[in-house]
Structures are given as C-alpha cells and as structure tokens.
Amino acid sequence: MEMDAVLQGGGMVLSGVAVAKIADAVSKMWAARHQRTEIAPQPLEVKEAAQYVSKAEFERHVADNARDHENLFSRLNRNDRETSEIKGMLAGIRDDISAIKGKLFKTGK
C-alpha cells in the first residue's frame, strides 16, 4: 500500500466519524425539541372537594393569614433590635476588657 492511499483511507474514516457525530447531535436535538415533558411523580395531586369554601370564609382566612404575617414580621424586627443591642453591649465589654488588659500589662512591666 502506498502512503497516499493510507492517508486517504484515514481521512475517509475521520470524515465518517464526523458525519456520525453530527447526525447523532442532530437526532438528539430533534428528540429534545419534540419530546413531551413529564413530571413524575405528580407533585400536586388534585382531588375534588366535597364542599367548597364561601367567599366570606376565604376572606376571613386571608385576613388571619395577613395578621399572622404582621405578627411574624414584628417579632423578627424586635429580635433584630435586641440582637443589635446585644452586639453593642458585647462591643462595650470587649473595649472594657481591652482597657483592663492594657492597664494590667502596663502595671506588670
């Protein structure tokens, strides 16, 4: 066999592999585009209710929910304030300890 024939045959093999890769990519893209998306297991199970809620009962529930949120947010704000106060006190204590250390080390020398 001549070297030109070997190189030409190798080029055909490589081009055949390239064509196969391109065809595979195209088929995957086509399958992905035309495939139906399914969610399993079904995250929301829908059941028929035996009795529906009245508008007034729904509005009362919404008001209760809003009041609960207000209470939660006021508690969070109070906790934030108390945490800030504690941080301030700790900073003061740290400064006092640093001052005491400074006096002890100056006196000890």
N, CA, C and O atoms as a GROMACS GRO file, in nm:
protein
  436
    1MET      N    1   0.083  -0.119   0.000
    1MET     CA    2   0.000   0.000   0.000
    1MET      C    3   0.087   0.124   0.000
    1MET      O    4   0.191   0.130   0.065
    2GLU      N    5   0.043   0.220  -0.072
    2GLU     CA    6   0.116   0.345  -0.075
    2GLU      C    7   0.068   0.436   0.037
    2GLU      O    8  -0.044   0.422   0.086
    3MET      N    9   0.152   0.527   0.075
    3MET     CA   10   0.121   0.618   0.186
    3MET      C   11   0.002   0.706   0.152
    3MET      O   12  -0.077   0.738   0.240
    4ASP      N   13  -0.012   0.747   0.026
    4ASP     CA   14  -0.125   0.832  -0.013
    4ASP      C   15  -0.257   0.758   0.005
    4ASP      O   16  -0.356   0.817   0.049
    5ALA      N   17  -0.259   0.630  -0.027
    5ALA     CA   18  -0.380   0.550  -0.013
    5ALA      C   19  -0.417   0.536   0.135
    5ALA      O   20  -0.535   0.543   0.171
    6VAL      N   21  -0.316   0.514   0.220
    6VAL     CA   22  -0.342   0.501   0.364
    6VAL      C   23  -0.397   0.632   0.420
    6VAL      O   24  -0.494   0.630   0.496
    7LEU      N   25  -0.337   0.743   0.384
    7LEU     CA   26  -0.384   0.873   0.433
    7LEU      C   27  -0.524   0.904   0.384
    7LEU      O   28  -0.606   0.958   0.458
    8GLN      N   29  -0.550   0.869   0.258
    8GLN     CA   30  -0.682   0.894   0.204
    8GLN      C   31  -0.786   0.808   0.276
    8GLN      O   32  -0.895   0.857   0.306
    9GLY      N   33  -0.756   0.685   0.304
    9GLY     CA   34  -0.847   0.597   0.377
    9GLY      C   35  -0.871   0.648   0.519
    9GLY      O   36  -0.983   0.643   0.570
   10GLY      N   37  -0.765   0.695   0.582
   10GLY     CA   38  -0.779   0.750   0.718
   10GLY      C   39  -0.865   0.874   0.718
   10GLY      O   40  -0.944   0.895   0.811
   11GLY      N   41  -0.852   0.955   0.616
   11GLY     CA   42  -0.935   1.075   0.605
   11GLY      C   43  -1.081   1.039   0.589
   11GLY      O   44  -1.169   1.107   0.641
   12MET      N   45  -1.107   0.932   0.515
   12MET     CA   46  -1.245   0.889   0.498
   12MET      C   47  -1.303   0.838   0.629
   12MET      O   48  -1.420   0.861   0.659
   13VAL      N   49  -1.221   0.769   0.707
   13VAL     CA   50  -1.268   0.720   0.837
   13VAL      C   51  -1.299   0.837   0.929
   13VAL      O   52  -1.402   0.839   0.996
   14LEU      N   53  -1.209   0.934   0.931
   14LEU     CA   54  -1.231   1.051   1.016
   14LEU      C   55  -1.353   1.130   0.971
   14LEU      O   56  -1.430   1.176   1.055
   15SER      N   57  -1.372   1.147   0.842
   15SER     CA   58  -1.489   1.220   0.795
   15SER      C   59  -1.616   1.141   0.823
   15SER      O   60  -1.720   1.200   0.850
   16GLY      N   61  -1.610   1.008   0.816
   16GLY     CA   62  -1.724   0.925   0.851
   16GLY      C   63  -1.761   0.939   0.998
   16GLY      O   64  -1.879   0.945   1.032
   17VAL      N   65  -1.661   0.945   1.086
   17VAL     CA   66  -1.685   0.965   1.229
   17VAL      C   67  -1.746   1.103   1.252
   17VAL      O   68  -1.838   1.117   1.333
   18ALA      N   69  -1.697   1.203   1.183
   18ALA     CA   70  -1.751   1.338   1.198
   18ALA      C   71  -1.896   1.344   1.156
   18ALA      O   72  -1.979   1.406   1.223
   19VAL      N   73  -1.929   1.280   1.044
   19VAL     CA   74  -2.067   1.278   0.996
   19VAL      C   75  -2.156   1.205   1.097
   19VAL      O   76  -2.268   1.248   1.122
   20ALA      N   77  -2.107   1.096   1.154
   20ALA     CA   78  -2.185   1.021   1.253
   20ALA      C   79  -2.211   1.107   1.377
   20ALA      O   80  -2.321   1.105   1.431
   21LYS      N   81  -2.110   1.181   1.422
   21LYS     CA   82  -2.126   1.269   1.540
   21LYS      C   83  -2.228   1.379   1.512
   21LYS      O   84  -2.312   1.409   1.597
   22ILE      N   85  -2.221   1.438   1.394
   22ILE     CA   86  -2.316   1.543   1.358
   22ILE      C   87  -2.456   1.487   1.350
   22ILE      O   88  -2.551   1.549   1.399
   23ALA      N   89  -2.472   1.370   1.291
   23ALA     CA   90  -2.604   1.307   1.281
   23ALA      C   91  -2.658   1.275   1.420
   23ALA      O   92  -2.778   1.291   1.446
   24ASP      N   93  -2.571   1.229   1.512
   24ASP     CA   94  -2.613   1.200   1.648
   24ASP      C   95  -2.659   1.326   1.719
   24ASP      O   96  -2.761   1.325   1.788
   25ALA      N   97  -2.585   1.435   1.703
   25ALA     CA   98  -2.622   1.561   1.767
   25ALA      C   99  -2.755   1.613   1.713
   25ALA      O  100  -2.839   1.661   1.789
   26VAL      N  101  -2.774   1.603   1.581
   26VAL     CA  102  -2.899   1.648   1.520
   26VAL      C  103  -3.016   1.564   1.569
   26VAL      O  104  -3.123   1.618   1.598
   27SER      N  105  -2.997   1.433   1.579
   27SER     CA  106  -3.107   1.348   1.626
   27SER      C  107  -3.141   1.376   1.772
   27SER      O  108  -3.258   1.372   1.810
   28LYS      N  109  -3.042   1.405   1.855
   28LYS     CA  110  -3.068   1.440   1.995
   28LYS      C  111  -3.142   1.573   2.005
   28LYS      O  112  -3.232   1.587   2.087
   29MET      N  113  -3.104   1.670   1.922
   29MET     CA  114  -3.173   1.799   1.924
   29MET      C  115  -3.318   1.782   1.881
   29MET      O  116  -3.408   1.840   1.941
   30TRP      N  117  -3.342   1.703   1.776
   30TRP     CA  118  -3.478   1.680   1.728
   30TRP      C  119  -3.561   1.610   1.836
   30TRP      O  120  -3.676   1.647   1.858
   31ALA      N  121  -3.504   1.510   1.904
   31ALA     CA  122  -3.576   1.437   2.008
   31ALA      C  123  -3.607   1.529   2.126
   31ALA      O  124  -3.716   1.523   2.183
   32ALA      N  125  -3.512   1.614   2.162
   32ALA     CA  126  -3.534   1.706   2.274
   32ALA      C  127  -3.643   1.807   2.242
   32ALA      O  128  -3.721   1.843   2.330
   33ARG      N  129  -3.648   1.854   2.120
   33ARG     CA  130  -3.747   1.954   2.082
   33ARG      C  131  -3.888   1.894   2.073
   33ARG      O  132  -3.985   1.960   2.109
   34HIS      N  133  -3.899   1.770   2.027
   34HIS     CA  134  -4.030   1.710   2.005
   34HIS      C  135  -4.074   1.616   2.116
   34HIS      O  136  -4.179   1.552   2.107
   35GLN      N  137  -3.995   1.608   2.220
   35GLN     CA  138  -4.030   1.520   2.330
   35GLN      C  139  -4.125   1.590   2.426
   35GLN      O  140  -4.114   1.711   2.447
   36ARG      N  141  -4.217   1.516   2.482
   36ARG     CA  142  -4.312   1.572   2.578
   36ARG      C  143  -4.251   1.567   2.717
   36ARG      O  144  -4.196   1.465   2.758
   37THR      N  145  -4.260   1.679   2.789
   37THR     CA  146  -4.204   1.684   2.923
   37THR      C  147  -4.306   1.628   3.021
   37THR      O  148  -4.422   1.669   3.024
   38GLU      N  149  -4.261   1.532   3.101
   38GLU     CA  150  -4.348   1.473   3.202
   38GLU      C  151  -4.282   1.487   3.338
   38GLU      O  152  -4.161   1.471   3.352
   39ILE      N  153  -4.363   1.516   3.436
   39ILE     CA  154  -4.314   1.527   3.573
   39ILE      C  155  -4.363   1.404   3.648
   39ILE      O  156  -4.482   1.378   3.656
   40ALA      N  157  -4.269   1.331   3.704
   40ALA     CA  158  -4.308   1.211   3.778
   40ALA      C  159  -4.228   1.207   3.907
   40ALA      O  160  -4.108   1.231   3.900
   41PRO      N  161  -4.281   1.180   4.017
   41PRO     CA  162  -4.423   1.163   4.044
   41PRO      C  163  -4.494   1.297   4.040
   41PRO      O  164  -4.430   1.402   4.052
   42GLN      N  165  -4.624   1.294   4.022
   42GLN     CA  166  -4.703   1.416   4.011
   42GLN      C  167  -4.691   1.495   4.141
   42GLN      O  168  -4.731   1.445   4.246
   43PRO      N  169  -4.638   1.617   4.138
   43PRO     CA  170  -4.616   1.691   4.261
   43PRO      C  171  -4.744   1.743   4.326
   43PRO      O  172  -4.752   1.752   4.448
   44LEU      N  173  -4.843   1.776   4.247
   44LEU     CA  174  -4.968   1.827   4.301
   44LEU      C  175  -5.081   1.731   4.269
   44LEU      O  176  -5.122   1.716   4.154
   45GLU      N  177  -5.128   1.669   4.372
   45GLU     CA  178  -5.240   1.578   4.349
   45GLU      C  179  -5.368   1.660   4.362
   45GLU      O  180  -5.391   1.723   4.465
   46VAL      N  181  -5.450   1.658   4.260
   46VAL     CA  182  -5.572   1.736   4.259
   46VAL      C  183  -5.689   1.643   4.289
   46VAL      O  184  -5.711   1.543   4.221
   47LYS      N  185  -5.761   1.680   4.394
   47LYS     CA  186  -5.877   1.600   4.433
   47LYS      C  187  -6.000   1.690   4.431
   47LYS      O  188  -5.990   1.811   4.451
   48GLU      N  189  -6.112   1.630   4.406
   48GLU     CA  190  -6.236   1.706   4.408
   48GLU      C  191  -6.277   1.728   4.553
   48GLU      O  192  -6.279   1.634   4.633
   49ALA      N  193  -6.310   1.852   4.586
   49ALA     CA  194  -6.350   1.884   4.722
   49ALA      C  195  -6.496   1.846   4.743
   49ALA      O  196  -6.579   1.862   4.654
   50ALA      N  197  -6.524   1.796   4.863
   50ALA     CA  198  -6.662   1.759   4.895
   50ALA      C  199  -6.748   1.884   4.910
   50ALA      O  200  -6.866   1.885   4.874
   51GLN      N  201  -6.687   1.991   4.964
   51GLN     CA  202  -6.761   2.116   4.984
   51GLN      C  203  -6.667   2.232   4.957
   51GLN      O  204  -6.550   2.229   4.998
   52TYR      N  205  -6.716   2.332   4.888
   52TYR     CA  206  -6.632   2.447   4.855
   52TYR      C  207  -6.644   2.554   4.962
   52TYR      O  208  -6.742   2.558   5.037
   53VAL      N  209  -6.544   2.639   4.970
   53VAL     CA  210  -6.539   2.745   5.070
   53VAL      C  211  -6.614   2.866   5.019
   53VAL      O  212  -6.610   2.900   4.901
   54SER      N  213  -6.684   2.931   5.111
   54SER     CA  214  -6.756   3.053   5.074
   54SER      C  215  -6.659   3.169   5.062
   54SER      O  216  -6.547   3.163   5.113
   55LYS      N  217  -6.702   3.274   4.995
   55LYS     CA  218  -6.618   3.394   4.976
   55LYS      C  219  -6.585   3.457   5.111
   55LYS      O  220  -6.472   3.500   5.133
   56ALA      N  221  -6.683   3.463   5.202
   56ALA     CA  222  -6.660   3.523   5.333
   56ALA      C  223  -6.558   3.443   5.414
   56ALA      O  224  -6.473   3.500   5.481
   57GLU      N  225  -6.567   3.310   5.407
   57GLU     CA  226  -6.472   3.226   5.479
   57GLU      C  227  -6.331   3.242   5.422
   57GLU      O  228  -6.233   3.244   5.496
   58PHE      N  229  -6.322   3.252   5.290
   58PHE     CA  230  -6.192   3.275   5.226
   58PHE      C  231  -6.133   3.409   5.268
   58PHE      O  232  -6.014   3.417   5.300
   59GLU      N  233  -6.215   3.514   5.269
   59GLU     CA  234  -6.167   3.647   5.309
   59GLU      C  235  -6.120   3.645   5.455
   59GLU      O  236  -6.020   3.708   5.489
   60ARG      N  237  -6.192   3.571   5.542
   60ARG     CA  238  -6.151   3.561   5.682
   60ARG      C  239  -6.016   3.491   5.693
   60ARG      O  240  -5.930   3.530   5.772
   61HIS      N  241  -5.998   3.387   5.613
   61HIS     CA  242  -5.870   3.316   5.613
   61HIS      C  243  -5.756   3.408   5.566
   61HIS      O  244  -5.647   3.406   5.623
   62VAL      N  245  -5.782   3.487   5.463
   62VAL     CA  246  -5.681   3.581   5.413
   62VAL      C  247  -5.646   3.684   5.520
   62VAL      O  248  -5.529   3.717   5.537
   63ALA      N  249  -5.746   3.734   5.591
   63ALA     CA  250  -5.721   3.831   5.698
   63ALA      C  251  -5.640   3.768   5.811
   63ALA      O  252  -5.547   3.830   5.863
   64ASP      N  253  -5.675   3.646   5.850
   64ASP     CA  254  -5.599   3.576   5.954
   64ASP      C  255  -5.454   3.556   5.911
   64ASP      O  256  -5.361   3.573   5.990
   65ASN      N  257  -5.437   3.519   5.786
   65ASN     CA  258  -5.303   3.497   5.733
   65ASN      C  259  -5.222   3.627   5.734
   65ASN      O  260  -5.105   3.626   5.771
   66ALA      N  261  -5.284   3.737   5.695
   66ALA     CA  262  -5.216   3.867   5.694
   66ALA      C  263  -5.178   3.907   5.836
   66ALA      O  264  -5.068   3.958   5.859
   67ARG      N  265  -5.268   3.884   5.933
   67ARG     CA  266  -5.240   3.918   6.072
   67ARG      C  267  -5.123   3.833   6.125
   67ARG      O  268  -5.036   3.884   6.195
   68ASP      N  269  -5.122   3.705   6.091
   68ASP     CA  270  -5.010   3.619   6.132
   68ASP      C  271  -4.878   3.669   6.075
   68ASP      O  272  -4.776   3.667   6.144
   69HIS      N  273  -4.879   3.712   5.949
   69HIS     CA  274  -4.756   3.765   5.888
   69HIS      C  275  -4.711   3.893   5.958
   69HIS      O  276  -4.592   3.912   5.982
   70GLU      N  277  -4.806   3.980   5.990
   70GLU     CA  278  -4.769   4.103   6.062
   70GLU      C  279  -4.705   4.069   6.196
   70GLU      O  280  -4.605   4.130   6.234
   71ASN      N  281  -4.762   3.972   6.266
   71ASN     CA  282  -4.705   3.931   6.394
   71ASN      C  283  -4.565   3.874   6.377
   71ASN      O  284  -4.475   3.903   6.456
   72LEU      N  285  -4.547   3.793   6.274
   72LEU     CA  286  -4.414   3.737   6.249
   72LEU      C  287  -4.312   3.846   6.219
   72LEU      O  288  -4.201   3.845   6.271
   73PHE      N  289  -4.351   3.940   6.133
   73PHE     CA  290  -4.258   4.047   6.098
   73PHE      C  291  -4.228   4.137   6.216
   73PHE      O  292  -4.114   4.182   6.230
   74SER      N  293  -4.326   4.163   6.302
   74SER     CA  294  -4.297   4.246   6.420
   74SER      C  295  -4.204   4.171   6.515
   74SER      O  296  -4.115   4.232   6.576
   75ARG      N  297  -4.223   4.040   6.529
   75ARG     CA  298  -4.132   3.962   6.613
   75ARG      C  299  -3.991   3.960   6.555
   75ARG      O  300  -3.894   3.970   6.630
   76LEU      N  301  -3.980   3.947   6.423
   76LEU     CA  302  -3.848   3.950   6.361
   76LEU      C  303  -3.780   4.085   6.381
   76LEU      O  304  -3.660   4.090   6.409
   77ASN      N  305  -3.855   4.193   6.367
   77ASN     CA  306  -3.798   4.326   6.388
   77ASN      C  307  -3.753   4.344   6.532
   77ASN      O  308  -3.646   4.400   6.558
   78ARG      N  309  -3.834   4.294   6.628
   78ARG     CA  310  -3.796   4.304   6.769
   78ARG      C  311  -3.669   4.223   6.794
   78ARG      O  312  -3.579   4.269   6.865
   79ASN      N  313  -3.660   4.103   6.736
   79ASN     CA  314  -3.539   4.022   6.752
   79ASN      C  315  -3.417   4.091   6.692
   79ASN      O  316  -3.308   4.084   6.749
   80ASP      N  317  -3.434   4.157   6.578
   80ASP     CA  318  -3.323   4.231   6.517
   80ASP      C  319  -3.276   4.344   6.608
   80ASP      O  320  -3.156   4.365   6.625
   81ARG      N  321  -3.371   4.417   6.667
   81ARG     CA  322  -3.334   4.525   6.759
   81ARG      C  323  -3.259   4.471   6.881
   81ARG      O  324  -3.156   4.525   6.922
   82GLU      N  325  -3.312   4.362   6.939
   82GLU     CA  326  -3.248   4.305   7.057
   82GLU      C  327  -3.110   4.251   7.023
   82GLU      O  328  -3.017   4.265   7.103
   83THR      N  329  -3.094   4.192   6.906
   83THR     CA  330  -2.963   4.143   6.864
   83THR      C  331  -2.865   4.258   6.848
   83THR      O  332  -2.749   4.246   6.886
   84SER      N  333  -2.911   4.370   6.793
   84SER     CA  334  -2.824   4.487   6.778
   84SER      C  335  -2.783   4.541   6.914
   84SER      O  336  -2.668   4.581   6.933
   85GLU      N  337  -2.878   4.543   7.009
   85GLU     CA  338  -2.844   4.590   7.143
   85GLU      C  339  -2.740   4.499   7.208
   85GLU      O  340  -2.646   4.547   7.273
   86ILE      N  341  -2.757   4.367   7.192
   86ILE     CA  342  -2.661   4.273   7.250
   86ILE      C  343  -2.524   4.290   7.186
   86ILE      O  344  -2.422   4.286   7.255
   87LYS      N  345  -2.521   4.310   7.054
   87LYS     CA  346  -2.392   4.334   6.987
   87LYS      C  347  -2.325   4.459   7.040
   87LYS      O  348  -2.203   4.462   7.059
   88GLY      N  349  -2.405   4.564   7.065
   88GLY     CA  350  -2.349   4.687   7.120
   88GLY      C  351  -2.292   4.664   7.259
   88GLY      O  352  -2.184   4.714   7.291
   89MET      N  353  -2.366   4.590   7.344
   89MET     CA  354  -2.315   4.561   7.478
   89MET      C  355  -2.187   4.478   7.472
   89MET      O  356  -2.094   4.503   7.548
   90LEU      N  357  -2.183   4.380   7.381
   90LEU     CA  358  -2.062   4.298   7.367
   90LEU      C  359  -1.943   4.381   7.321
   90LEU      O  360  -1.830   4.357   7.364
   91ALA      N  361  -1.967   4.477   7.234
   91ALA     CA  362  -1.858   4.565   7.189
   91ALA      C  363  -1.807   4.647   7.307
   91ALA      O  364  -1.686   4.667   7.320
   92GLY      N  365  -1.898   4.695   7.392
   92GLY     CA  366  -1.856   4.770   7.511
   92GLY      C  367  -1.776   4.683   7.607
   92GLY      O  368  -1.675   4.727   7.661
   93ILE      N  369  -1.821   4.560   7.628
   93ILE     CA  370  -1.748   4.468   7.715
   93ILE      C  371  -1.610   4.438   7.659
   93ILE      O  372  -1.512   4.432   7.733
   94ARG      N  373  -1.602   4.419   7.526
   94ARG     CA  374  -1.473   4.393   7.462
   94ARG      C  375  -1.378   4.511   7.482
   94ARG      O  376  -1.259   4.493   7.508
   95ASP      N  377  -1.432   4.632   7.469
   95ASP     CA  378  -1.348   4.751   7.490
   95ASP      C  379  -1.302   4.759   7.635
   95ASP      O  380  -1.186   4.793   7.661
   96ASP      N  381  -1.391   4.728   7.731
   96ASP     CA  382  -1.354   4.730   7.872
   96ASP      C  383  -1.244   4.628   7.902
   96ASP      O  384  -1.149   4.657   7.974
   97ILE      N  385  -1.259   4.508   7.846
   97ILE     CA  386  -1.158   4.404   7.867
   97ILE      C  387  -1.025   4.446   7.807
   97ILE      O  388  -0.920   4.422   7.867
   98SER      N  389  -1.027   4.509   7.690
   98SER     CA  390  -0.903   4.556   7.628
   98SER      C  391  -0.837   4.663   7.715
   98SER      O  392  -0.715   4.665   7.730
   99ALA      N  393  -0.919   4.751   7.773
   99ALA     CA  394  -0.863   4.855   7.860
   99ALA      C  395  -0.803   4.793   7.986
   99ALA      O  396  -0.696   4.835   8.030
  100ILE      N  397  -0.871   4.695   8.042
  100ILE     CA  398  -0.819   4.627   8.163
  100ILE      C  399  -0.689   4.556   8.130
  100ILE      O  400  -0.594   4.564   8.208
  101LYS      N  401  -0.682   4.486   8.017
  101LYS     CA  402  -0.560   4.419   7.975
  101LYS      C  403  -0.447   4.520   7.958
  101LYS      O  404  -0.334   4.494   7.998
  102GLY      N  405  -0.479   4.634   7.899
  102GLY     CA  406  -0.378   4.737   7.879
  102GLY      C  407  -0.322   4.788   8.011
  102GLY      O  408  -0.201   4.807   8.024
  103LYS      N  409  -0.408   4.810   8.110
  103LYS     CA  410  -0.362   4.856   8.240
  103LYS      C  411  -0.282   4.749   8.313
  103LYS      O  412  -0.182   4.780   8.378
  104LEU      N  413  -0.325   4.622   8.302
  104LEU     CA  414  -0.252   4.514   8.369
  104LEU      C  415  -0.113   4.497   8.310
  104LEU      O  416  -0.017   4.479   8.384
  105PHE      N  417  -0.102   4.502   8.179
  105PHE     CA  418   0.026   4.482   8.118
  105PHE      C  419   0.119   4.599   8.139
  105PHE      O  420   0.241   4.581   8.147
  106LYS      N  421   0.064   4.721   8.147
  106LYS     CA  422   0.149   4.839   8.176
  106LYS      C  423   0.198   4.834   8.319
  106LYS      O  424   0.314   4.868   8.346
  107THR      N  425   0.113   4.794   8.412
  107THR     CA  426   0.149   4.789   8.555
  107THR      C  427   0.248   4.676   8.580
  107THR      O  428   0.338   4.691   8.663
  108GLY      N  429   0.234   4.564   8.510
  108GLY     CA  430   0.319   4.449   8.534
  108GLY      C  431   0.462   4.469   8.486
  108GLY      O  432   0.550   4.394   8.528
  109LYS      N  433   0.491   4.563   8.401
  109LYS     CA  434   0.624   4.581   8.345
  109LYS      C  435   0.711   4.658   8.433
  109LYS      O  436   0.828   4.681   8.400
   0.00000   0.00000   0.00000
